[in-house]
Amino acid sequence: MYEPAPAARQTYPPGTYDIPFGVLYSPDIPNLLFAGRNVSATHVAFGSLRVMATCAVMGEAAGTAAAMCVEADLSPREVHVGRIDELQQRLIRADASMIGVREQSTDNRARDAVVTASSSLHWEDLPDPEEALALTSTLAMLVPAGQTGVAELFLSATEPTTLNYSIRTSETDRTYFPAEVLHSGSIDVASSAGAWVPLEVSADELVSDGRPWIVVLEPNPVLSWWHSADVVSGMIAMNLREDVSAESIDHHISDEDANEVVRWGIKAFNRRRFGVRFRGPISGYEPSQASSGLSRPFAGPNMWSSATLADAPEWVQLSWDAPVKAAEIRLVLNDDVNEYMNNLHYVRKPFRVIPELLADIDIEVRVDGQWSSVAKIRENRRRHVIVPIEPKMVDAVRIVALRTNGARRAQMCEVRVYEEQHAADA
């Protein structure tokens, strides 16, 4: 308490990190679980563990583990040592975040379904950007890996000039700032008021191991990179704060402690999309993503996206060769986990509900070749939608998106079809 330096010293890990279950139970008292600010952690880890939302998810994990202990007469340590996978699966089923861990419940029949959709997102479905931004600092745009065709940028120039650029990938599956260089080059750009300019690289030449691609443009004040408010979840615009001290970014950080995740900022370009495109369908948003088992970004957006939701509804359909039992259908919708909501006392949004959430949804099942409705959901504001139904043998389930809460396209992270009802997870 007598330290003359600032009271807090922030440590910024390069990406999201896991909380081990071992911090939630006592090593001395066999039936005691903790949650919140009394967990076992150093003061360094406690700096981020102590915040309210994180305390809440630790409470969810501790409560779920307590239920398992009661059901099977186990100690928390026995859950940790022998049944941690089951604990994780219970939490994932309830839409808790397990970084990179797939939902693999044995009674989730969506895992072996064939998934089709009314449409999927293509690069040509995205409108051209409408606003220019002078390239006075290093700017970047993250897109999912695995695209096809030649990369193009929407640029304008006040005079003929040269653009220096690179295409990079992230450090790991759970980080999103530019790291490893996959390709670098320079191109001549003619004077123009705004046009698509091809880069001298095809997506086929880039490594695609699941980590995202990040297109990085170096500063050139006679160039502008155009951007759009037509945001696509899973694509992130960012800028490099390279000519400012770490302390000006956060006064608790010393320059020697700064790392790349500190330097690359996304807040200034929240809900903006820089003009970059490839050709054909946008990899990472295929219908099959709706049953991938991953419902949050991890090495990719992990969601299905339709083309523009306009005159007709969009839908995702799960089909099986032979009928399967369905007793509960769960939807995990896109609530844009990238949205900045650190402090709602001073952060104000132009919307009251996350626009990407589906608002009006019909759920249909097919039995003996006949479709019937099992749920009509209206004015939805939730990410996790649980629909118990009368158990029946079905050979297809269809989720029909009628309206969003403001987004231009329908998006869905996951559809799950359970053989049993799990209402206690709600």
C-alpha positions in Angstrom: 0.0 0.0 0.0 3.0 2.3 0.2 4.2 1.6 -3.4 4.7 5.0 -5.1 3.8 3.6 -8.6 0.2 3.4 -9.8 -2.0 1.1 -7.7 -2.7 -1.3 -10.6 -0.4 -2.9 -13.0 -2.2 -4.4 -16.0 -1.0 -7.6 -17.6 -2.5 -8.2 -21.1 -2.3 -11.9 -22.1 -2.1 -12.3 -25.9 -5.6 -13.8 -26.1 -8.4 -15.4 -24.0 -7.4 -17.9 -21.4 -9.0 -20.8 -19.5 -9.9 -20.9 -15.8 -9.0 -24.3 -14.4 -11.7 -26.1 -12.4 -9.1 -26.7 -9.7 -9.3 -23.1 -8.5 -13.0 -23.7 -7.6 -12.7 -26.3 -4.8 -10.9 -26.7 -1.6 -7.8 -28.9 -1.3 -8.5 -29.4 2.4 -12.3 -29.7 2.9 -13.5 -32.5 0.5 -17.0 -31.2 -0.1 -16.4 -27.4 -0.5 -16.7 -25.5 -3.7 -16.0 -21.8 -4.3 -17.2 -19.3 -6.8 -16.5 -15.6 -7.3 -13.9 -13.6 -5.4 -12.9 -16.4 -3.0 -11.4 -18.7 -5.6 -7.8 -19.9 -5.3 -5.8 -17.6 -7.5 -2.7 -15.3 -7.3 -3.2 -11.6 -7.1 -2.1 -11.4 -10.8 -4.8 -13.8 -12.0 -7.3 -12.2 -9.6 -7.0 -8.9 -11.5 -9.2 -10.4 -14.3 -11.0 -13.2 -12.4 -12.6 -10.8 -10.0 -15.0 -9.0 -12.4 -18.7 -9.7 -12.1 -19.4 -11.5 -15.3 -16.4 -13.8 -14.8 -17.5 -14.5 -11.2 -20.9 -15.4 -12.6 -19.5 -18.0 -15.0 -17.4 -19.5 -12.3 -20.5 -19.8 -10.2 -22.2 -21.6 -13.1 -19.3 -24.1 -13.3 -19.3 -24.6 -9.5 -23.1 -25.1 -9.4 -23.0 -27.6 -12.2 -20.2 -29.5 -10.6 -22.1 -29.5 -7.3 -25.1 -31.0 -9.0 -22.9 -33.8 -10.4 -21.4 -34.4 -6.9 -24.9 -34.8 -5.5 -26.2 -37.0 -8.3 -23.2 -39.5 -8.2 -22.0 -39.1 -4.7 -18.7 -37.6 -5.8 -16.3 -35.1 -4.3 -15.3 -32.0 -6.4 -11.8 -33.6 -6.8 -13.3 -36.8 -8.2 -15.2 -34.7 -10.7 -12.0 -32.9 -11.7 -9.9 -36.1 -12.0 -12.4 -38.5 -13.6 -15.3 -36.6 -15.1 -14.1 -33.2 -16.2 -15.2 -33.9 -19.8 -18.8 -34.5 -18.6 -18.7 -31.3 -16.6 -17.5 -29.4 -19.7 -20.2 -31.0 -21.8 -22.9 -30.0 -19.4 -21.7 -26.4 -19.4 -21.4 -26.3 -23.1 -25.0 -27.6 -23.4 -26.1 -24.7 -21.3 -24.1 -22.3 -23.7 -21.2 -21.7 -21.3 -18.0 -20.7 -23.0 -15.4 -23.4 -23.4 -12.6 -22.1 -25.6 -12.2 -24.4 -28.5 -14.1 -27.3 -26.9 -16.9 -28.8 -29.1 -20.3 -29.9 -27.9 -20.3 -33.7 -28.1 -23.3 -34.8 -26.1 -24.1 -38.4 -27.2 -27.9 -37.5 -27.5 -27.3 -34.5 -29.7 -28.4 -35.9 -33.1 -27.4 -32.7 -34.9 -23.9 -34.1 -34.9 -24.7 -36.7 -37.6 -27.2 -34.7 -39.6 -26.7 -33.4 -43.1 -27.1 -29.6 -43.0 -28.4 -27.5 -45.8 -29.7 -23.9 -46.0 -31.7 -21.6 -48.2 -28.5 -19.6 -49.0 -25.0 -19.0 -47.7 -23.0 -15.8 -47.7 -20.9 -14.9 -50.8 -18.5 -12.0 -51.3 -20.7 -10.5 -54.0 -23.6 -10.3 -51.5 -21.7 -7.6 -49.6 -22.2 -4.0 -50.8 -19.3 -1.8 -51.8 -17.9 0.3 -48.9 -19.3 3.8 -48.7 -16.8 5.8 -46.7 -13.1 6.6 -47.2 -10.4 6.6 -44.5 -7.0 8.1 -45.2 -4.2 5.5 -44.7 -2.3 7.6 -42.2 -1.6 4.6 -39.9 -1.3 0.9 -40.3 -4.8 -0.7 -40.8 -5.9 -4.3 -40.9 -8.9 -6.4 -41.7 -9.4 -10.0 -40.3 -11.3 -12.5 -42.5 -11.8 -16.2 -42.0 -9.1 -18.5 -43.6 -9.8 -20.6 -46.6 -11.1 -18.1 -49.1 -10.7 -18.6 -52.8 -9.6 -16.4 -55.7 -7.6 -13.2 -55.9 -7.7 -10.7 -53.0 -9.0 -7.3 -53.8 -9.1 -4.0 -51.9 -11.4 -1.0 -52.3 -9.0 2.0 -52.5 -8.9 5.6 -53.7 -5.8 7.7 -54.4 -5.2 11.4 -54.9 -2.3 10.6 -57.1 -0.5 7.5 -58.6 1.3 5.8 -55.7 2.5 2.4 -54.3 0.8 0.4 -51.6 2.8 -1.8 -49.4 0.8 -4.6 -47.8 1.0 -8.0 -46.2 -1.4 -10.9 -45.4 -0.7 -12.4 -42.1 -2.2 -15.0 -39.7 -2.7 -14.9 -36.0 -0.3 -16.3 -33.4 -2.8 -19.0 -32.2 -6.3 -20.2 -32.8 -7.5 -17.9 -30.0 -5.7 -14.7 -30.9 -6.8 -12.3 -33.6 -4.0 -9.7 -34.1 -1.6 -10.0 -37.1 1.5 -12.1 -36.4 3.0 -14.6 -38.9 3.4 -13.2 -42.4 2.0 -15.4 -45.1 2.6 -13.0 -48.0 3.9 -9.5 -48.5 4.2 -7.3 -51.5 3.6 -3.9 -53.1 1.3 -2.8 -56.0 1.0 0.3 -58.0 -2.3 2.2 -57.5 -3.6 4.6 -60.0 -5.3 7.9 -59.1 -9.1 7.2 -58.6 -12.1 8.2 -56.6 -12.6 4.6 -55.4 -12.3 1.2 -57.1 -11.5 -2.4 -56.4 -7.8 -3.0 -56.8 -6.4 -6.6 -57.0 -3.5 -7.7 -55.0 -0.8 -9.8 -56.5 -1.7 -12.9 -54.5 -4.3 -15.6 -54.8 -5.9 -17.2 -51.8 -4.6 -20.5 -53.1 -1.1 -19.4 -52.3 -1.9 -18.7 -48.6 -1.5 -21.3 -45.8 -4.9 -22.3 -44.4 -4.5 -24.2 -41.2 -7.7 -22.7 -39.6 -6.1 -19.6 -38.1 -7.7 -16.4 -39.6 -6.1 -14.2 -42.3 -5.4 -10.6 -41.7 -4.9 -8.1 -44.5 -2.5 -5.4 -43.3 -1.9 -2.1 -45.2 1.1 0.1 -44.4 0.6 3.9 -44.1 0.4 6.0 -47.3 -1.3 9.4 -46.9 -2.3 9.7 -50.5 -4.3 6.5 -50.3 -7.6 5.8 -48.6 -9.1 2.4 -47.6 -12.8 2.5 -47.8 -15.0 0.9 -45.2 -18.7 0.1 -44.6 -21.2 -0.1 -41.8 -22.4 -3.4 -43.3 -20.6 -5.5 -40.7 -20.2 -9.2 -40.9 -19.7 -11.0 -37.5 -16.3 -12.7 -37.5 -14.6 -10.1 -39.6 -12.7 -7.5 -37.5 -11.2 -4.1 -38.5 -8.3 -2.8 -36.5 -5.5 -0.2 -36.4 -1.9 -0.4 -35.1 -1.1 2.2 -32.5 2.6 2.2 -33.2 3.7 5.8 -32.6 2.2 6.2 -29.1 3.5 5.0 -25.8 2.0 2.1 -24.0 1.1 4.3 -21.1 -1.0 6.5 -23.3 -3.0 3.4 -24.3 -3.4 2.4 -20.6 -1.6 4.3 -18.0 -1.0 1.1 -16.0 1.2 -0.4 -18.7 4.9 0.2 -19.1 6.5 0.1 -22.5 8.5 -3.0 -21.6 5.3 -4.8 -20.7 3.4 -3.9 -23.9 2.7 -6.6 -26.4 0.9 -6.8 -29.8 -2.6 -7.3 -28.3 -2.1 -3.9 -26.7 -0.9 -2.2 -29.8 -3.7 -3.5 -32.1 -7.0 -1.7 -31.4 -10.5 -2.6 -32.5 -12.7 -0.1 -30.6 -12.2 2.7 -33.1 -13.6 0.5 -35.9 -16.3 -1.4 -34.0 -19.0 -2.4 -36.5 -17.0 -1.3 -39.5 -15.8 -3.5 -42.3 -12.8 -2.4 -44.5 -13.2 -3.1 -48.2 -11.5 -6.4 -48.8 -13.0 -9.3 -50.8 -12.1 -12.6 -52.5 -14.3 -14.6 -54.9 -17.2 -17.0 -54.5 -18.7 -18.1 -51.2 -17.2 -16.7 -48.0 -15.4 -19.6 -46.3 -16.3 -19.9 -42.6 -20.1 -19.3 -42.9 -21.3 -22.5 -44.6 -24.5 -24.3 -43.4 -22.3 -27.1 -41.9 -21.1 -24.5 -39.3 -24.5 -24.7 -37.6 -23.7 -28.2 -36.4 -19.9 -27.9 -35.9 -20.2 -28.1 -32.1 -18.4 -24.7 -31.7 -20.7 -21.8 -30.9 -18.2 -19.0 -30.3 -15.3 -17.7 -32.4 -12.3 -20.0 -32.3 -10.0 -20.0 -35.4 -13.0 -18.8 -37.3 -16.5 -17.3 -36.8 -18.2 -20.8 -36.3 -21.6 -19.7 -37.6 -23.8 -20.0 -40.6 -24.8 -16.8 -42.4 -27.4 -16.4 -45.1 -27.2 -13.9 -47.9 -29.2 -10.8 -47.4 -32.5 -11.5 -45.5 -34.8 -9.6 -47.8 -38.1 -10.7 -49.5 -38.2 -14.3 -48.3 -37.3 -16.1 -45.1 -34.0 -17.9 -44.8 -33.7 -21.3 -43.3 -31.3 -24.0 -42.0 -32.3 -27.7 -42.3 -30.9 -30.7 -40.6 -31.8 -34.1 -42.3 -31.1 -37.7 -41.5 -31.3 -40.8 -43.6 -33.3 -42.6 -41.0 -35.7 -41.0 -38.4 -34.1 -39.9 -35.1 -35.8 -39.1 -31.8 -36.2 -35.4 -31.1 -37.4 -34.1 -27.7 -35.7 -30.8 -27.4 -34.3 -28.3 -30.0 -31.8 -25.7 -29.0 -30.6 -22.7 -31.0 -27.4 -20.8 -30.2 -27.8 -17.5 -32.0 -25.3 -14.8 -32.9 -25.2 -12.1 -30.2 -21.9 -10.6 -31.5 -19.5 -11.5 -28.7 -17.1 -8.9 -30.2 -19.4 -6.1 -29.1 -17.7 -3.8 -26.6 -19.8 -3.7 -23.4 -17.2 -3.3 -20.7 -19.1 -0.6 -18.8 -22.7 0.2 -19.6 -22.6 3.2 -17.3 -20.9 5.3 -20.0 -21.1 3.0 -23.1 -24.2 3.7 -25.1 -25.3 1.8 -28.2 -27.6 2.9 -31.0 -29.6 -0.3 -30.4 -31.4 -1.9 -27.4 -31.0 -5.5 -28.7 -28.0 -7.0 -30.5 -29.0 -6.6 -34.2 -27.6 -9.9 -35.2 -30.0 -11.9 -32.9 -32.8 -13.5 -34.8 -36.1 -11.9 -33.6 -38.8 -14.0 -35.3 -38.2 -17.7 -35.8 -40.3 -20.7 -36.9 -39.2 -24.3 -36.0 -40.6 -27.1 -38.1 -40.1 -30.9 -38.1 -40.7 -33.5 -40.8 -42.4 -36.8 -39.8 -43.3 -39.4 -42.5 -42.8 -36.8 -45.2 -45.1 -34.2 -43.6 -43.8 -30.9 -42.2 -45.4 -29.5 -39.1 -44.7 -26.5 -36.9 -43.4 -27.1 -33.3 -42.6 -23.5 -32.3 -43.2 -19.9 -33.4 -40.8 -17.6 -31.5 -41.5 -13.9 -31.8 -39.6 -10.8 -30.5 -36.7 -12.9 -29.4 -33.9 -11.2 -27.5 -32.0 -14.3 -26.3 -28.9 -15.9 -27.6 -29.7 -19.4 -26.3 -33.2 -20.5 -27.2 -34.5 -23.8 -25.7 -37.6 -25.4 -27.2 -38.9 -28.6 -25.6 -41.2 -30.5 -27.9 -43.4 -33.6 -27.6 -40.9 -36.5 -28.3 -41.2 -37.8 -31.8 -39.3 -39.6 -34.6 -38.3 -37.0 -37.2 -36.2 -37.2 -40.4 -35.6 -33.4 -40.7 -35.7 -30.2 -38.6 -35.9 -26.8 -40.2 -35.2 -23.4 -38.5 -36.8 -20.6 -40.4 -35.5 -17.1 -39.9 -38.2 -14.5 -40.5 -36.7 -11.4 -39.0 -33.5 -10.2 -37.2 -33.3 -7.4 -34.7 -31.8 -5.1 -37.3 -29.0 -7.0 -39.1 -29.2 -7.5 -42.9 -28.7 -11.3 -42.9 -29.7 -14.3 -40.8 -26.9 -15.9 -38.8 -26.9 -18.9 -36.5 -24.1 -20.3 -34.4 -25.5 -23.7 -33.7 -28.6 -25.9 -33.9 -28.9 -28.9 -31.5 -31.5 -31.7 -31.6 -31.5 -33.7 -28.3 -33.2 -37.0 -27.8 -34.0 -36.1 -24.2 -35.1 -32.8 -22.6 -32.6 -31.0 -20.5 -34.7 -28.3 -19.0 -32.5 -28.0 -15.9 -29.8 -26.4 -18.1 -31.9 -23.4 -19.0 
